[in-house]
């Protein structure tokens, strides 16, 4: 007995093509969605890392600071301005005289930009600087949960909390991150410094 070979009908072939087209269409849509989410996350992480990097650099300067100054050279420590007194350094980046030679590092927020100003002291090899350090929505300083401007004598603060808010528009939606840290000043590690 011979078996009859049966072929696909035109209707079965059209249904198979339709199913294949739906599967390909859904696959493309999922790929586009995953790619969009990946790009959004990558951009978000990129600007978070920029904000975190800025906080880390400011923290490093705070850790080497002798103290926070109430004011220096026309700059006053407030919620959005930080005036640090740091030891002067020689060309090998060694401290010259921790009790006599000082430089001043100022971070201040102005028109959405975070500025870094370095005023070297006499005999210091620290380069002078006055430039935009980072683009930021806000730069805030606090001490024990209170705004720095509410502290009468900033030089009595053994530590400071630094936060920087960075915002960016990603695919038409604005995202913000606020990295921050609390850092202890060197003056309160080395009690002999005056």
Secondary structure, 3 states (H helix, E strand, C coil): CCCCCCCCCHHHHHHHHHHHHHHHHHHHHHHHHHHHHHHHHHHHHHHHHHHHHHHHHHHHHHHCEEEECCEECCEECECCEEEEEEECECCCCCECCCCCCEEEEEEEEECCEEEEEEECCCCCCCCCEEEEEEECCEEEEEECCEEHHHCCCHHHCCEEEEEEEEEEEECCEEEEEEEEEEEECHHHCCCCCC
